[in-house]
Amino acid sequence: MAIVRQVAHVCIFARDLDATEAFWSGVLGLPVAFRFTRNGAPYGFYLTAGGTTNIEVFLKAAAAFAETDQINHICLEVHSLDDAIAAIRAQGVAITDKKLGVDDTWQAWTADPNGVKIELFEYTSRSAQFVGGDRAANW
């Protein structure tokens, strides 16, 4: 039996808490569950990302993303990728067109104000996550 039940949270660092909250909560619609303070000043917040999965955000002015980081992106499942893309673009935020990944799942990519890459996923009835089968990476 696996000892892990599910992912509890992912932690990201933010150079600007207000801009980060505006993106994650305002653009993507994730509610703030609670906030952190340090020495009486705002220091971070916890976002509800569905079920009991969360995204934890902490202020770190010197934070920077690089393609060589060991953790590359966060992937969020959406109800409708077409609707998500339209809503995100309506907020003036860049997002790629949707494409069908090699795992037969629809995907699109955006990033938060700190450069954290975000993949949005819409599963299909053929998604490898449900039907299995090895897939050849084409990137």
Secondary structure, 3 states (H helix, E strand, C coil): CCCCCCCCEEEEEECCHHHHHHHHHHHCCCCEEEEEEECCEEEEEEEECCCCCEEEEEECCCCCCCCCCCCCEEEEECCCHHHHHHHHHHCCCCCCCCEECCCCCEEEEEECCCCCEEEEEECCCCCHHHHCCCCCCCC
